[in-house]
Each structure stands twice: as C-alpha cells, then as structure tokens.
Amino acid sequence: MIRAPWNRRMAAVASLGDDSRRKLFDFVAASGSAVSRDDAAGALGLPRSTASFHLDRMVQDGLLAVEFRKLGGRSGPGSGRPAKLYLAAVREVAASVPDRNYDLAAELLVSAIEESAADGGSARDALLRTAHARGQAEARAQQEAAVRADARSAVAGGGFAEFLAAEGYRPEADAEGGLVLLNCPFHRIAQGHTEVVCAMNGAFLAGAAAGCGIDPDRVQSLAIEDLRSQGAARPAQCCARIGPQGHRA
C-alpha cells in the first residue's frame, strides 16, 4: 500500500495541535459508535459550523472516517436524508522527522518469519524474497497510479526517483549520474542490525527498480560505515546507491 506523501502525513498530525480539533478528535475516538456533528458540537459547546469544519478537515486528513445512515430507526420514503456520522479511522496516520518507515520493516520481518516457520527454510532468504516482492508490488502500484493520473508518466523507469522520495529515501543526483539516498527509512534498527536490515533494504530497492522498469543491478550496496568513518557519507545516509543508467554491478 502506497503511503501518503510525507508532507500530508505531517500536516495531518500537526492539525491536532488546534485545541478544538484535538478535543473533537478525542470525543469521536472515545465514543462507542459514530457521532453526528450536532452531538460533537453539543458535547464541546462549539457552534455547529465550527464543529463541522474541524470534523470534515480531519476526514480529509485521514484521521476520521464517515458513514451515512438514518437515525431514530426510521426508514423508507419520507424518513429524511441519511445523517453524516463520524468515527475514528482504523488506519493510523504516522509521521516522523526525519521520515522513517519502521512499519514496513516490521511487516517484512514478520512475513519472512511466517514463511520460514511454514516451510522450514532460511529466515534470511525468506526476508529477501519478501522484501523484493514488496518493493516490486509497491513500485508497480505507484506506476499504475501515475499512469492513470497522467498518461505521459508511462515511460519505463520514469517514476523510480519519485518512488524513492515517497518512501523517504531523499534521492539526490550525484556527480556520476546516479542517485545517492540521503535518508535511511530504517535507520534506528539498521544501527543495531546492519547486515540484516541492509540486505532487506537492498532487496526492497531491487524489487522497486524492477517494478519501475529499470535494471535492478543499478542498486549498489555501499560500505556505509566505512564511508561514514571517512566523512564521505552523512550520518543517516542509506546503505545503497542507485547507479547511473547503463551501469551493471
């Protein structure tokens, strides 16, 4: 599943800094069932228009969901229009500074453990297969979404840098015509489990490259700790680099 852009996730979380909006969110989240804007406005002593504005903004931000149904047990002709009701969204909105994706790491690791437990195979091999398949699927989904939005985006490989940016890697062109990835989405766990996490990350990126229609061999592994000790890499830089077009590892 493609994540919402980082700026949208940050804006959604930041929007709860508004006192009225946060109280409305807490009221809806604590309710045992979906609530109407009248209920929410009355509970917090807000004008109905103010409550409606904040509630709809939180729906737009993905913090709340809506459902429509008729209240009071009435149905059929003459029973009135369905009421718009609000409830807390099931899918969480997560954002961090810098952008991290520990949810993805957890999903890949758990899936690999499940596969390994089921067939008795190597957990590491299962992790690499899982990460590659996930990267390929997510990149293809993004490519398809881009094509639907703009047919000109159908050029093979045209969306790889955009995919990397959406996943939090902060790609930047380097002097050799490739891409350096300035941010590691798995930085904290990579510090304590470098070999496993970097192998997972490399497989994910190779799968994503394939999903975007470019040569997976352009994904290069870096001796990132050595580069950092030499001052040649940033503290949170990714352990992979994307080589220039035509490069083969």
C-alpha positions as CSV (number, residue, x, y, z in Angstrom):
1,M,0.0,0.0,0.0
2,I,1.4,3.4,-1.1
3,R,2.0,5.8,1.8
4,A,0.5,9.2,1.7
5,P,3.2,11.9,1.0
6,W,5.3,12.9,4.0
7,N,4.0,16.5,4.0
8,R,0.4,15.4,4.1
9,R,1.1,13.0,7.0
10,M,2.9,15.7,8.8
11,A,0.1,18.2,8.2
12,A,-2.5,15.7,9.4
13,V,-0.7,15.1,12.7
14,A,0.1,18.8,13.1
15,S,-3.5,19.7,12.7
16,L,-4.3,18.2,16.0
17,G,-2.3,21.0,17.6
18,D,-5.5,23.0,17.3
19,D,-7.2,22.7,20.7
20,S,-10.8,22.5,19.4
21,R,-9.8,19.9,16.7
22,R,-8.0,17.8,19.2
23,K,-10.9,17.8,21.6
24,L,-13.3,16.8,18.8
25,F,-11.0,14.0,17.8
26,D,-10.8,12.7,21.4
27,F,-14.6,12.9,21.7
28,V,-15.2,10.9,18.5
29,A,-12.4,8.4,19.2
30,A,-13.8,7.8,22.7
31,S,-17.4,7.3,21.5
32,G,-18.8,3.8,21.3
33,S,-20.3,4.5,18.0
34,A,-20.3,7.0,15.1
35,V,-21.4,10.5,16.2
36,S,-23.1,13.4,14.4
37,R,-21.8,16.9,14.1
38,D,-24.6,18.0,16.3
39,D,-23.6,15.6,19.0
40,A,-20.0,16.6,18.8
41,A,-20.8,20.3,18.8
42,G,-23.1,20.0,21.8
43,A,-20.7,17.9,23.8
44,L,-17.9,20.5,23.4
45,G,-20.0,23.7,23.4
46,L,-19.0,24.6,19.8
47,P,-21.1,26.2,17.1
48,R,-22.3,23.6,14.7
49,S,-20.5,25.2,11.8
50,T,-17.2,25.2,13.7
51,A,-17.5,21.5,14.6
52,S,-18.5,20.6,11.1
53,F,-15.4,22.4,9.7
54,H,-13.0,20.7,12.0
55,L,-14.6,17.2,11.6
56,D,-14.5,17.4,7.8
57,R,-10.9,18.6,7.9
58,M,-10.0,15.5,10.0
59,V,-11.8,13.3,7.4
60,Q,-9.7,15.0,4.7
61,D,-6.5,14.3,6.7
62,G,-7.4,10.7,7.2
63,L,-7.9,11.0,11.0
64,L,-11.6,10.3,10.9
65,A,-13.9,8.3,8.7
66,V,-17.6,8.9,7.8
67,E,-20.7,6.8,7.4
68,F,-24.2,7.7,6.3
69,R,-27.3,6.3,7.9
70,K,-30.8,7.4,9.0
71,L,-31.2,8.0,12.7
72,G,-34.1,7.2,15.0
73,G,-34.9,3.8,13.4
74,R,-36.8,5.5,10.6
75,S,-36.6,4.2,7.0
76,G,-38.4,4.3,3.7
77,P,-39.9,7.3,1.9
78,G,-40.5,10.4,4.0
79,S,-37.9,9.3,6.6
80,G,-35.5,12.1,5.7
81,R,-31.9,12.1,4.4
82,P,-29.2,9.9,6.0
83,A,-27.2,11.7,8.6
84,K,-23.4,12.1,8.1
85,L,-21.7,10.5,11.1
86,Y,-18.1,10.5,12.2
87,L,-15.9,7.8,13.7
88,A,-12.2,7.3,14.2
89,A,-10.3,6.0,11.2
90,V,-9.0,2.4,11.5
91,R,-5.8,3.1,9.5
92,E,-3.3,5.2,11.5
93,V,-1.6,8.3,10.3
94,A,2.1,8.2,11.2
95,A,4.8,10.8,10.6
96,S,8.3,11.3,11.8
97,V,11.2,13.8,11.4
98,P,13.3,12.6,9.6
99,D,10.9,10.3,7.6
100,R,11.2,6.7,8.8
101,N,9.2,3.6,7.8
102,Y,9.5,1.1,10.7
103,D,6.0,-0.2,9.9
104,L,7.3,-1.5,6.6
105,A,10.3,-3.1,8.3
106,A,8.1,-4.9,10.8
107,E,5.7,-6.2,8.1
108,L,8.6,-7.5,6.0
109,L,10.3,-9.2,9.0
110,V,7.0,-10.8,10.3
111,S,6.1,-12.0,6.8
112,A,9.5,-13.6,6.5
113,I,9.2,-15.3,9.9
114,E,5.8,-16.7,8.9
115,E,7.2,-18.1,5.6
116,S,10.2,-19.6,7.3
117,A,8.2,-21.2,10.0
118,A,5.8,-22.7,7.5
119,D,8.3,-24.3,5.2
120,G,11.4,-24.6,7.5
121,G,13.6,-22.6,5.2
122,S,16.1,-19.9,5.9
123,A,14.6,-16.8,7.6
124,R,17.1,-14.6,5.8
125,D,16.2,-16.0,2.4
126,A,12.5,-15.5,3.1
127,L,13.2,-11.9,4.2
128,L,15.0,-11.2,0.9
129,R,12.2,-12.7,-1.2
130,T,9.5,-10.9,0.8
131,A,11.3,-7.5,0.6
132,H,11.9,-7.9,-3.2
133,A,8.3,-8.8,-3.8
134,R,7.0,-5.9,-1.7
135,G,9.2,-3.4,-3.4
136,Q,8.2,-4.6,-6.8
137,A,4.5,-4.6,-5.9
138,E,4.6,-1.1,-4.4
139,A,6.5,0.4,-7.3
140,R,4.2,-1.1,-9.8
141,A,1.2,0.2,-7.9
142,Q,2.7,3.7,-7.9
143,Q,3.5,3.5,-11.6
144,E,-0.1,2.4,-12.4
145,A,-1.5,5.3,-10.3
146,A,0.8,7.7,-12.1
147,V,-0.3,6.4,-15.5
148,R,-3.9,6.8,-14.5
149,A,-3.3,10.4,-13.5
150,D,-1.1,11.3,-16.5
151,A,-0.5,9.0,-19.5
152,R,2.8,10.7,-20.1
153,S,4.1,9.1,-16.9
154,A,4.1,5.7,-18.6
155,V,7.8,6.0,-19.6
156,A,9.7,3.0,-18.1
157,G,11.7,4.0,-15.1
158,G,10.2,7.5,-15.1
159,G,8.9,7.1,-11.6
160,F,11.8,5.5,-9.7
161,A,13.1,8.7,-8.2
162,E,9.6,9.6,-7.2
163,F,9.1,6.2,-5.6
164,L,12.3,6.6,-3.6
165,A,11.2,10.1,-2.4
166,A,7.8,8.8,-1.4
167,E,9.4,6.0,0.6
168,G,11.6,8.5,2.5
169,Y,15.0,7.9,0.9
170,R,15.5,11.5,-0.2
171,P,17.2,10.7,-3.5
172,E,19.7,13.3,-4.9
173,A,21.7,13.2,-8.1
174,D,25.4,12.6,-7.6
175,A,28.4,13.5,-9.8
176,E,28.4,10.2,-11.6
177,G,24.9,10.4,-12.9
178,G,23.4,8.1,-10.3
179,L,21.4,8.8,-7.1
180,V,22.6,8.9,-3.5
181,L,20.0,8.2,-0.9
182,L,20.4,10.8,1.9
183,N,18.0,9.2,4.3
184,C,17.6,5.6,5.6
185,P,13.9,4.8,6.4
186,F,15.1,2.1,8.7
187,H,18.0,4.0,10.4
188,R,17.5,3.1,14.0
189,I,17.1,-0.6,13.6
190,A,19.9,-0.6,11.0
191,Q,22.3,0.7,13.6
192,G,21.9,-2.4,15.7
193,H,21.2,-5.0,12.9
194,T,23.2,-3.6,10.0
195,E,23.7,-6.7,8.0
196,V,20.1,-8.0,8.1
197,V,18.5,-4.6,7.6
198,C,20.8,-3.5,4.8
199,A,20.2,-6.8,3.0
200,M,16.4,-6.3,3.4
201,N,16.7,-2.8,2.2
202,G,18.7,-3.8,-0.9
203,A,16.2,-6.4,-1.8
204,F,13.3,-4.0,-1.4
205,L,15.1,-1.4,-3.7
206,A,15.9,-4.0,-6.3
207,G,12.3,-5.1,-6.4
208,A,11.2,-1.5,-6.7
209,A,13.6,-0.9,-9.5
210,A,12.2,-3.9,-11.4
211,G,8.7,-2.6,-10.7
212,C,9.6,0.7,-12.2
213,G,11.1,-1.0,-15.3
214,I,14.8,-0.3,-14.7
215,D,17.7,-2.6,-14.2
216,P,17.8,-3.9,-10.6
217,D,21.6,-4.2,-10.9
218,R,21.7,-0.4,-10.7
219,V,21.1,-0.8,-6.9
220,Q,24.5,-0.8,-5.4
221,S,25.5,-1.8,-1.8
222,L,27.7,0.7,0.0
223,A,30.1,0.1,2.8
224,I,28.3,2.8,4.6
225,E,30.0,2.6,8.0
226,D,33.4,2.9,6.3
227,L,32.2,5.8,4.3
228,R,30.9,7.5,7.5
229,S,34.1,7.0,9.3
230,Q,35.9,8.7,6.4
231,G,33.4,11.6,6.4
232,A,32.2,10.5,2.9
233,A,28.6,9.8,4.0
234,R,26.0,11.5,6.0
235,P,25.1,10.1,9.5
236,A,21.6,8.9,8.3
237,Q,22.5,8.1,4.7
238,C,21.2,4.9,3.2
239,C,23.5,1.9,2.7
240,A,22.5,1.7,-1.0
241,R,23.1,3.9,-4.1
242,I,21.4,3.9,-7.4
243,G,24.0,3.7,-10.2
244,P,23.7,5.6,-13.5
245,Q,21.8,4.2,-16.4
246,G,23.8,1.6,-18.2
247,H,25.7,0.6,-15.1
248,R,25.8,-3.1,-14.1
249,A,27.1,-4.1,-10.7
